[in-house]
């Protein structure tokens, strides 16, 4: 496993823990099917199913994290969400959030933006 992949996994683990602490239920992680890729699928008791895109950067690369969530990436996420919903026969409210994790040594900052789509 390369350094970038390990850093991404650390970020996703931190975000899953963060969301659980908010009272969310993690439904799926690292979902990959038919060209679809989702970092975290969770249930927010207030908003329903939330597809969460996680971007993890070291402190030096933090500025580019939000910029990496492009319109093309959002289309990819929408497609992934549609595939996940069809496989799990879910309906109801669906949201997409993005979370950036900035790692500095043993410290991490989490910035959560709700409803990015």
N, CA, C and O atoms as a GROMACS GRO file, in nm:
protein
  468
    1UNK      N    1   0.085  -0.117   0.000
    1UNK     CA    2   0.000   0.000   0.000
    1UNK      C    3   0.089   0.124   0.000
    1UNK      O    4   0.177   0.137   0.085
    2UNK      N    5   0.067   0.214  -0.094
    2UNK     CA    6   0.148   0.334  -0.105
    2UNK      C    7   0.112   0.438   0.000
    2UNK      O    8   0.009   0.428   0.067
    3UNK      N    9   0.198   0.538   0.013
    3UNK     CA   10   0.178   0.642   0.114
    3UNK      C   11   0.047   0.717   0.093
    3UNK      O   12  -0.025   0.743   0.190
    4UNK      N   13   0.015   0.752  -0.031
    4UNK     CA   14  -0.108   0.825  -0.060
    4UNK      C   15  -0.231   0.742  -0.023
    4UNK      O   16  -0.326   0.793   0.035
    5UNK      N   17  -0.228   0.614  -0.057
    5UNK     CA   18  -0.339   0.525  -0.025
    5UNK      C   19  -0.356   0.513   0.127
    5UNK      O   20  -0.467   0.516   0.178
    6UNK      N   21  -0.244   0.499   0.198
    6UNK     CA   22  -0.250   0.489   0.345
    6UNK      C   23  -0.307   0.617   0.405
    6UNK      O   24  -0.389   0.611   0.496
    7UNK      N   25  -0.264   0.732   0.354
    7UNK     CA   26  -0.314   0.859   0.404
    7UNK      C   27  -0.465   0.869   0.380
    7UNK      O   28  -0.539   0.914   0.467
    8UNK      N   29  -0.510   0.828   0.262
    8UNK     CA   30  -0.653   0.828   0.231
    8UNK      C   31  -0.731   0.737   0.324
    8UNK      O   32  -0.840   0.773   0.368
    9UNK      N   33  -0.677   0.620   0.354
    9UNK     CA   34  -0.743   0.526   0.444
    9UNK      C   35  -0.753   0.584   0.585
    9UNK      O   36  -0.856   0.570   0.651
   10UNK      N   37  -0.647   0.650   0.630
   10UNK     CA   38  -0.650   0.715   0.762
   10UNK      C   39  -0.760   0.820   0.765
   10UNK      O   40  -0.836   0.828   0.861
   11UNK      N   41  -0.769   0.901   0.660
   11UNK     CA   42  -0.873   1.003   0.652
   11UNK      C   43  -1.012   0.944   0.655
   11UNK      O   44  -1.099   0.994   0.727
   12UNK      N   45  -1.035   0.839   0.578
   12UNK     CA   46  -1.167   0.776   0.577
   12UNK      C   47  -1.201   0.716   0.713
   12UNK      O   48  -1.316   0.723   0.756
   13UNK      N   49  -1.103   0.657   0.780
   13UNK     CA   50  -1.126   0.603   0.915
   13UNK      C   51  -1.165   0.715   1.012
   13UNK      O   52  -1.257   0.699   1.092
   14UNK      N   53  -1.095   0.828   1.005
   14UNK     CA   54  -1.126   0.942   1.092
   14UNK      C   55  -1.265   0.997   1.065
   14UNK      O   56  -1.338   1.030   1.158
   15UNK      N   57  -1.302   1.006   0.938
   15UNK     CA   58  -1.434   1.058   0.903
   15UNK      C   59  -1.544   0.962   0.948
   15UNK      O   60  -1.647   1.006   0.998
   16UNK      N   61  -1.524   0.832   0.932
   16UNK     CA   62  -1.623   0.735   0.979
   16UNK      C   63  -1.643   0.748   1.130
   16UNK      O   64  -1.756   0.744   1.179
   17UNK      N   65  -1.534   0.765   1.202
   17UNK     CA   66  -1.542   0.783   1.348
   17UNK      C   67  -1.613   0.915   1.382
   17UNK      O   68  -1.696   0.919   1.473
   18UNK      N   69  -1.581   1.021   1.309
   18UNK     CA   70  -1.644   1.152   1.328
   18UNK      C   71  -1.795   1.144   1.305
   18UNK      O   72  -1.873   1.194   1.386
   19UNK      N   73  -1.836   1.081   1.195
   19UNK     CA   74  -1.978   1.070   1.163
   19UNK      C   75  -2.052   0.985   1.265
   19UNK      O   76  -2.163   1.019   1.305
   20UNK      N   77  -1.991   0.877   1.308
   20UNK     CA   78  -2.051   0.792   1.411
   20UNK      C   79  -2.071   0.873   1.539
   20UNK      O   80  -2.172   0.859   1.607
   21UNK      N   81  -1.975   0.957   1.570
   21UNK     CA   82  -1.985   1.045   1.687
   21UNK      C   83  -2.100   1.144   1.676
   21UNK      O   84  -2.150   1.191   1.778
   22UNK      N   85  -2.140   1.177   1.555
   22UNK     CA   86  -2.255   1.265   1.533
   22UNK      C   87  -2.387   1.190   1.541
   22UNK      O   88  -2.494   1.249   1.530
   23UNK      N   89  -2.380   1.058   1.560
   23UNK     CA   90  -2.500   0.977   1.566
   23UNK      C   91  -2.540   0.915   1.434
   23UNK      O   92  -2.649   0.859   1.421
   24UNK      N   93  -2.453   0.925   1.334
   24UNK     CA   94  -2.481   0.866   1.204
   24UNK      C   95  -2.449   0.718   1.207
   24UNK      O   96  -2.366   0.672   1.285
   25UNK      N   97  -2.517   0.643   1.120
   25UNK     CA   98  -2.490   0.500   1.103
   25UNK      C   99  -2.414   0.482   0.972
   25UNK      O  100  -2.460   0.528   0.867
   26UNK      N  101  -2.300   0.416   0.977
   26UNK     CA  102  -2.223   0.387   0.856
   26UNK      C  103  -2.286   0.266   0.788
   26UNK      O  104  -2.293   0.158   0.846
   27UNK      N  105  -2.331   0.284   0.664
   27UNK     CA  106  -2.397   0.177   0.589
   27UNK      C  107  -2.299   0.103   0.498
   27UNK      O  108  -2.314  -0.017   0.475
   28UNK      N  109  -2.201   0.174   0.446
   28UNK     CA  110  -2.107   0.113   0.352
   28UNK      C  111  -1.981   0.199   0.346
   28UNK      O  112  -1.985   0.320   0.368
   29UNK      N  113  -1.869   0.134   0.316
   29UNK     CA  114  -1.742   0.205   0.298
   29UNK      C  115  -1.668   0.145   0.180
   29UNK      O  116  -1.675   0.025   0.154
   30UNK      N  117  -1.598   0.233   0.108
   30UNK     CA  118  -1.516   0.190  -0.007
   30UNK      C  119  -1.596   0.104  -0.104
   30UNK      O  120  -1.550  -0.002  -0.147
   31UNK      N  121  -1.712   0.151  -0.138
   31UNK     CA  122  -1.802   0.081  -0.231
   31UNK      C  123  -1.752   0.100  -0.373
   31UNK      O  124  -1.729   0.213  -0.418
   32UNK      N  125  -1.735  -0.010  -0.444
   32UNK     CA  126  -1.689  -0.004  -0.582
   32UNK      C  127  -1.766  -0.104  -0.668
   32UNK      O  128  -1.762  -0.225  -0.643
   33UNK      N  129  -1.836  -0.053  -0.766
   33UNK     CA  130  -1.914  -0.136  -0.858
   33UNK      C  131  -1.926  -0.063  -0.992
   33UNK      O  132  -1.935   0.060  -0.996
   34UNK      N  133  -1.926  -0.139  -1.100
   34UNK     CA  134  -1.960  -0.087  -1.233
   34UNK      C  135  -1.915   0.057  -1.257
   34UNK      O  136  -1.994   0.141  -1.298
   35UNK      N  137  -1.790   0.083  -1.231
   35UNK     CA  138  -1.740   0.219  -1.254
   35UNK      C  139  -1.780   0.318  -1.149
   35UNK      O  140  -1.758   0.438  -1.166
   36UNK      N  141  -1.839   0.271  -1.040
   36UNK     CA  142  -1.881   0.359  -0.932
   36UNK      C  143  -1.786   0.344  -0.813
   36UNK      O  144  -1.738   0.235  -0.785
   37UNK      N  145  -1.761   0.454  -0.746
   37UNK     CA  146  -1.675   0.451  -0.628
   37UNK      C  147  -1.729   0.550  -0.526
   37UNK      O  148  -1.744   0.669  -0.555
   38UNK      N  149  -1.758   0.500  -0.407
   38UNK     CA  150  -1.808   0.584  -0.298
   38UNK      C  151  -1.722   0.560  -0.175
   38UNK      O  152  -1.693   0.445  -0.140
   39UNK      N  153  -1.682   0.667  -0.109
   39UNK     CA  154  -1.598   0.652   0.010
   39UNK      C  155  -1.679   0.603   0.129
   39UNK      O  156  -1.645   0.501   0.190
   40UNK      N  157  -1.786   0.675   0.162
   40UNK     CA  158  -1.869   0.638   0.277
   40UNK      C  159  -2.015   0.662   0.241
   40UNK      O  160  -2.051   0.764   0.182
   41UNK      N  161  -2.098   0.565   0.276
   41UNK     CA  162  -2.243   0.581   0.268
   41UNK      C  163  -2.293   0.571   0.412
   41UNK      O  164  -2.263   0.475   0.482
   42UNK      N  165  -2.370   0.671   0.454
   42UNK     CA  166  -2.413   0.675   0.593
   42UNK      C  167  -2.559   0.720   0.601
   42UNK      O  168  -2.615   0.774   0.506
   43UNK      N  169  -2.617   0.695   0.718
   43UNK     CA  170  -2.753   0.745   0.744
   43UNK      C  171  -2.744   0.850   0.854
   43UNK      O  172  -2.704   0.822   0.967
   44UNK      N  173  -2.782   0.971   0.817
   44UNK     CA  174  -2.793   1.082   0.911
   44UNK      C  175  -2.937   1.079   0.962
   44UNK      O  176  -3.030   1.085   0.882
   45UNK      N  177  -2.959   1.070   1.094
   45UNK     CA  178  -3.096   1.062   1.144
   45UNK      C  179  -3.183   1.180   1.102
   45UNK      O  180  -3.305   1.168   1.098
   46UNK      N  181  -3.121   1.294   1.071
   46UNK     CA  182  -3.197   1.413   1.034
   46UNK      C  183  -3.220   1.425   0.884
   46UNK      O  184  -3.320   1.482   0.840
   47UNK      N  185  -3.126   1.372   0.802
   47UNK     CA  186  -3.133   1.396   0.658
   47UNK      C  187  -3.149   1.271   0.574
   47UNK      O  188  -3.173   1.282   0.453
   48UNK      N  189  -3.138   1.154   0.631
   48UNK     CA  190  -3.150   1.032   0.553
   48UNK      C  191  -3.014   0.983   0.505
   48UNK      O  192  -2.913   1.003   0.571
   49UNK      N  193  -3.013   0.919   0.389
   49UNK     CA  194  -2.889   0.862   0.335
   49UNK      C  195  -2.799   0.973   0.283
   49UNK      O  196  -2.843   1.063   0.210
   50UNK      N  197  -2.672   0.966   0.322
   50UNK     CA  198  -2.574   1.065   0.279
   50UNK      C  199  -2.455   0.993   0.217
   50UNK      O  200  -2.397   0.903   0.278
   51UNK      N  201  -2.420   1.033   0.096
   51UNK     CA  202  -2.300   0.983   0.030
   51UNK      C  203  -2.189   1.083   0.060
   51UNK      O  204  -2.202   1.202   0.030
   52UNK      N  205  -2.081   1.034   0.119
   52UNK     CA  206  -1.976   1.123   0.168
   52UNK      C  207  -1.847   1.102   0.089
   52UNK      O  208  -1.791   0.992   0.087
   53UNK      N  209  -1.802   1.207   0.025
   53UNK     CA  210  -1.673   1.206  -0.045
   53UNK      C  211  -1.568   1.256   0.054
   53UNK      O  212  -1.584   1.363   0.113
   54UNK      N  213  -1.462   1.180   0.071
   54UNK     CA  214  -1.356   1.214   0.165
   54UNK      C  215  -1.229   1.247   0.088
   54UNK      O  216  -1.186   1.170   0.002
   55UNK      N  217  -1.171   1.361   0.118
   55UNK     CA  218  -1.042   1.400   0.061
   55UNK      C  219  -0.946   1.422   0.176
   55UNK      O  220  -0.973   1.502   0.266
   56UNK      N  221  -0.835   1.352   0.174
   56UNK     CA  222  -0.736   1.364   0.280
   56UNK      C  223  -0.607   1.419   0.221
   56UNK      O  224  -0.559   1.373   0.118
   57UNK      N  225  -0.553   1.517   0.289
   57UNK     CA  226  -0.429   1.579   0.243
   57UNK      C  227  -0.337   1.601   0.363
   57UNK      O  228  -0.382   1.618   0.476
   58UNK      N  229  -0.209   1.602   0.334
   58UNK     CA  230  -0.114   1.647   0.436
   58UNK      C  231  -0.130   1.798   0.445
   58UNK      O  232  -0.191   1.860   0.358
   59UNK      N  233  -0.078   1.857   0.548
   59UNK     CA  234  -0.092   2.002   0.567
   59UNK      C  235  -0.042   2.079   0.444
   59UNK      O  236  -0.098   2.182   0.409
   60UNK      N  237   0.062   2.028   0.379
   60UNK     CA  238   0.117   2.097   0.262
   60UNK      C  239   0.022   2.094   0.143
   60UNK      O  240   0.021   2.188   0.063
   61UNK      N  241  -0.057   1.989   0.129
   61UNK     CA  242  -0.144   1.977   0.013
   61UNK      C  243  -0.289   2.011   0.041
   61UNK      O  244  -0.376   1.987  -0.043
   62UNK      N  245  -0.316   2.066   0.158
   62UNK     CA  246  -0.454   2.088   0.200
   62UNK      C  247  -0.529   2.185   0.110
   62UNK      O  248  -0.650   2.170   0.090
   63UNK      N  249  -0.461   2.283   0.055
   63UNK     CA  250  -0.529   2.385  -0.026
   63UNK      C  251  -0.596   2.325  -0.149
   63UNK      O  252  -0.696   2.379  -0.196
   64UNK      N  253  -0.544   2.217  -0.202
   64UNK     CA  254  -0.598   2.160  -0.324
   64UNK      C  255  -0.711   2.060  -0.300
   64UNK      O  256  -0.772   2.012  -0.396
   65UNK      N  257  -0.740   2.027  -0.176
   65UNK     CA  258  -0.840   1.924  -0.148
   65UNK      C  259  -0.978   1.961  -0.200
   65UNK      O  260  -1.042   1.882  -0.268
   66UNK      N  261  -1.024   2.081  -0.169
   66UNK     CA  262  -1.158   2.121  -0.215
   66UNK      C  263  -1.160   2.137  -0.367
   66UNK      O  264  -1.260   2.107  -0.431
   67UNK      N  265  -1.051   2.184  -0.423
   67UNK     CA  266  -1.043   2.203  -0.568
   67UNK      C  267  -1.051   2.072  -0.643
   67UNK      O  268  -1.088   2.069  -0.761
   68UNK      N  269  -1.016   1.962  -0.577
   68UNK     CA  270  -1.018   1.832  -0.644
   68UNK      C  271  -1.159   1.775  -0.659
   68UNK      O  272  -1.178   1.674  -0.728
   69UNK      N  273  -1.257   1.838  -0.596
   69UNK     CA  274  -1.396   1.792  -0.610
   69UNK      C  275  -1.458   1.872  -0.725
   69UNK      O  276  -1.527   1.971  -0.705
   70UNK      N  277  -1.431   1.824  -0.844
   70UNK     CA  278  -1.472   1.892  -0.967
   70UNK      C  279  -1.614   1.848  -1.008
   70UNK      O  280  -1.671   1.757  -0.950
   71UNK      N  281  -1.667   1.915  -1.109
   71UNK     CA  282  -1.798   1.876  -1.162
   71UNK      C  283  -1.793   1.733  -1.216
   71UNK      O  284  -1.889   1.658  -1.201
   72UNK      N  285  -1.682   1.697  -1.279
   72UNK     CA  286  -1.667   1.559  -1.328
   72UNK      C  287  -1.672   1.460  -1.212
   72UNK      O  288  -1.735   1.355  -1.222
   73UNK      N  289  -1.605   1.493  -1.102
   73UNK     CA  290  -1.607   1.406  -0.984
   73UNK      C  291  -1.749   1.396  -0.928
   73UNK      O  292  -1.791   1.289  -0.885
   74UNK      N  293  -1.823   1.506  -0.928
   74UNK     CA  294  -1.961   1.505  -0.878
   74UNK      C  295  -2.050   1.417  -0.966
   74UNK      O  296  -2.137   1.347  -0.914
   75UNK      N  297  -2.030   1.419  -1.097
   75UNK     CA  298  -2.106   1.331  -1.186
   75UNK      C  299  -2.076   1.185  -1.153
   75UNK      O  300  -2.167   1.102  -1.150
   76UNK      N  301  -1.950   1.156  -1.129
   76UNK     CA  302  -1.906   1.021  -1.091
   76UNK      C  303  -1.974   0.979  -0.960
   76UNK      O  304  -2.018   0.865  -0.946
   77UNK      N  305  -1.981   1.070  -0.864
   77UNK     CA  306  -2.046   1.041  -0.735
   77UNK      C  307  -2.196   1.018  -0.754
   77UNK      O  308  -2.253   0.927  -0.693
   78UNK      N  309  -2.260   1.099  -0.836
   78UNK     CA  310  -2.404   1.081  -0.862
   78UNK      C  311  -2.431   0.944  -0.923
   78UNK      O  312  -2.526   0.876  -0.886
   79UNK      N  313  -2.346   0.905  -1.017
   79UNK     CA  314  -2.361   0.773  -1.078
   79UNK      C  315  -2.342   0.663  -0.973
   79UNK      O  316  -2.419   0.567  -0.970
   80UNK      N  317  -2.241   0.677  -0.889
   80UNK     CA  318  -2.218   0.580  -0.782
   80UNK      C  319  -2.335   0.572  -0.686
   80UNK      O  320  -2.374   0.464  -0.643
   81UNK      N  321  -2.392   0.687  -0.653
   81UNK     CA  322  -2.507   0.689  -0.563
   81UNK      C  323  -2.626   0.617  -0.625
   81UNK      O  324  -2.696   0.542  -0.557
   82UNK      N  325  -2.648   0.639  -0.754
   82UNK     CA  326  -2.760   0.573  -0.822
   82UNK      C  327  -2.742   0.421  -0.822
   82UNK      O  328  -2.837   0.347  -0.800
   83UNK      N  329  -2.620   0.375  -0.847
   83UNK     CA  330  -2.592   0.231  -0.847
   83UNK      C  331  -2.613   0.175  -0.707
   83UNK      O  332  -2.677   0.071  -0.691
   84UNK      N  333  -2.560   0.243  -0.605
   84UNK     CA  334  -2.574   0.195  -0.467
   84UNK      C  335  -2.722   0.186  -0.428
   84UNK      O  336  -2.766   0.087  -0.370
   85UNK      N  337  -2.798   0.291  -0.459
   85UNK     CA  338  -2.940   0.293  -0.424
   85UNK      C  339  -3.015   0.180  -0.493
   85UNK      O  340  -3.101   0.117  -0.432
   86UNK      N  341  -2.984   0.154  -0.620
   86UNK     CA  342  -3.054   0.047  -0.692
   86UNK      C  343  -3.019  -0.089  -0.634
   86UNK      O  344  -3.106  -0.176  -0.624
   87UNK      N  345  -2.894  -0.110  -0.596
   87UNK     CA  346  -2.854  -0.238  -0.537
   87UNK      C  347  -2.916  -0.260  -0.399
   87UNK      O  348  -2.945  -0.374  -0.362
   88UNK      N  349  -2.936  -0.153  -0.325
   88UNK     CA  350  -2.984  -0.166  -0.188
   88UNK      C  351  -3.133  -0.136  -0.174
   88UNK      O  352  -3.187  -0.136  -0.063
   89UNK      N  353  -3.200  -0.111  -0.287
   89UNK     CA  354  -3.344  -0.086  -0.290
   89UNK      C  355  -3.384   0.014  -0.183
   89UNK      O  356  -3.476  -0.009  -0.104
   90UNK      N  357  -3.314   0.126  -0.182
   90UNK     CA  358  -3.342   0.232  -0.085
   90UNK      C  359  -3.412   0.347  -0.156
   90UNK      O  360  -3.392   0.371  -0.275
   91UNK      N  361  -3.493   0.416  -0.080
   91UNK     CA  362  -3.557   0.536  -0.131
   91UNK      C  363  -3.560   0.638  -0.018
   91UNK      O  364  -3.513   0.610   0.093
   92UNK      N  365  -3.613   0.754  -0.046
   92UNK     CA  366  -3.618   0.859   0.056
   92UNK      C  367  -3.517   0.967   0.027
   92UNK      O  368  -3.461   0.975  -0.083
   93UNK      N  369  -3.494   1.049   0.125
   93UNK     CA  370  -3.404   1.162   0.112
   93UNK      C  371  -3.260   1.116   0.093
   93UNK      O  372  -3.212   1.027   0.163
   94UNK      N  373  -3.192   1.178  -0.003
   94UNK     CA  374  -3.052   1.145  -0.031
   94UNK      C  375  -2.974   1.276  -0.041
   94UNK      O  376  -3.019   1.371  -0.106
   95UNK      N  377  -2.858   1.280   0.022
   95UNK     CA  378  -2.772   1.398   0.018
   95UNK      C  379  -2.630   1.356  -0.016
   95UNK      O  380  -2.593   1.239  -0.004
   96UNK      N  381  -2.550   1.455  -0.058
   96UNK     CA  382  -2.408   1.431  -0.080
   96UNK      C  383  -2.330   1.536  -0.003
   96UNK      O  384  -2.355   1.656  -0.016
   97UNK      N  385  -2.236   1.489   0.077
   97UNK     CA  386  -2.150   1.576   0.156
   97UNK      C  387  -2.006   1.553   0.114
   97UNK      O  388  -1.973   1.451   0.053
   98UNK      N  389  -1.922   1.648   0.146
   98UNK     CA  390  -1.777   1.632   0.125
   98UNK      C  391  -1.707   1.666   0.256
   98UNK      O  392  -1.745   1.759   0.327
   99UNK      N  393  -1.604   1.589   0.285
   99UNK     CA  394  -1.526   1.612   0.406
   99UNK      C  395  -1.379   1.614   0.367
   99UNK      O  396  -1.329   1.523   0.300
  100UNK      N  397  -1.310   1.718   0.410
  100UNK     CA  398  -1.166   1.727   0.389
  100UNK      C  399  -1.098   1.705   0.522
  100UNK      O  400  -1.131   1.766   0.623
  101UNK      N  401  -1.001   1.615   0.521
  101UNK     CA  402  -0.920   1.586   0.639
  101UNK      C  403  -0.779   1.639   0.610
  101UNK      O  404  -0.716   1.599   0.512
  102UNK      N  405  -0.732   1.728   0.696
  102UNK     CA  406  -0.597   1.783   0.684
  102UNK      C  407  -0.513   1.722   0.795
  102UNK      O  408  -0.536   1.747   0.913
  103UNK      N  409  -0.416   1.643   0.756
  103UNK     CA  410  -0.332   1.572   0.852
  103UNK      C  411  -0.199   1.646   0.869
  103UNK      O  412  -0.130   1.678   0.772
  104UNK      N  413  -0.166   1.671   0.995
  104UNK     CA  414  -0.039   1.734   1.030
  104UNK      C  415   0.025   1.650   1.140
  104UNK      O  416  -0.008   1.665   1.258
  105UNK      N  417   0.114   1.563   1.102
  105UNK     CA  418   0.176   1.474   1.200
  105UNK      C  419   0.071   1.383   1.262
  105UNK      O  420   0.006   1.306   1.192
  106UNK      N  421   0.056   1.392   1.393
  106UNK     CA  422  -0.044   1.310   1.463
  106UNK      C  423  -0.177   1.382   1.481
  106UNK      O  424  -0.270   1.329   1.542
  107UNK      N  425  -0.187   1.504   1.429
  107UNK     CA  426  -0.309   1.583   1.441
  107UNK      C  427  -0.384   1.584   1.308
  107UNK      O  428  -0.325   1.570   1.201
  108UNK      N  429  -0.515   1.600   1.317
  108UNK     CA  430  -0.597   1.608   1.196
  108UNK      C  431  -0.710   1.707   1.218
  108UNK      O  432  -0.772   1.710   1.324
  109UNK      N  433  -0.737   1.787   1.117
  109UNK     CA  434  -0.852   1.878   1.116
  109UNK      C  435  -0.953   1.822   1.018
  109UNK      O  436  -0.917   1.777   0.909
  110UNK      N  437  -1.080   1.826   1.056
  110UNK     CA  438  -1.187   1.777   0.970
  110UNK      C  439  -1.278   1.894   0.936
  110UNK      O  440  -1.327   1.964   1.025
  111UNK      N  441  -1.300   1.916   0.806
  111UNK     CA  442  -1.393   2.018   0.759
  111UNK      C  443  -1.502   1.950   0.680
  111UNK      O  444  -1.475   1.884   0.579
  112UNK      N  445  -1.626   1.966   0.724
  112UNK     CA  446  -1.741   1.894   0.668
  112UNK      C  447  -1.833   1.995   0.600
  112UNK      O  448  -1.881   2.089   0.663
  113UNK      N  449  -1.856   1.975   0.471
  113UNK     CA  450  -1.951   2.059   0.397
  113UNK      C  451  -2.070   1.973   0.358
  113UNK      O  452  -2.056   1.872   0.289
  114UNK      N  453  -2.186   2.014   0.403
  114UNK     CA  454  -2.308   1.938   0.377
  114UNK      C  455  -2.374   1.985   0.248
  114UNK      O  456  -2.366   2.103   0.211
  115UNK      N  457  -2.438   1.890   0.179
  115UNK     CA  458  -2.517   1.923   0.061
  115UNK      C  459  -2.437   1.982  -0.053
  115UNK      O  460  -2.478   2.082  -0.113
  116UNK      N  461  -2.323   1.923  -0.083
  116UNK     CA  462  -2.239   1.976  -0.191
  116UNK      C  463  -2.301   1.954  -0.328
  116UNK      O  464  -2.255   2.010  -0.428
  117UNK      N  465  -2.404   1.874  -0.334
  117UNK     CA  466  -2.472   1.848  -0.461
  117UNK      C  467  -2.618   1.882  -0.448
  117UNK      O  468  -2.693   1.867  -0.544
   0.00000   0.00000   0.00000
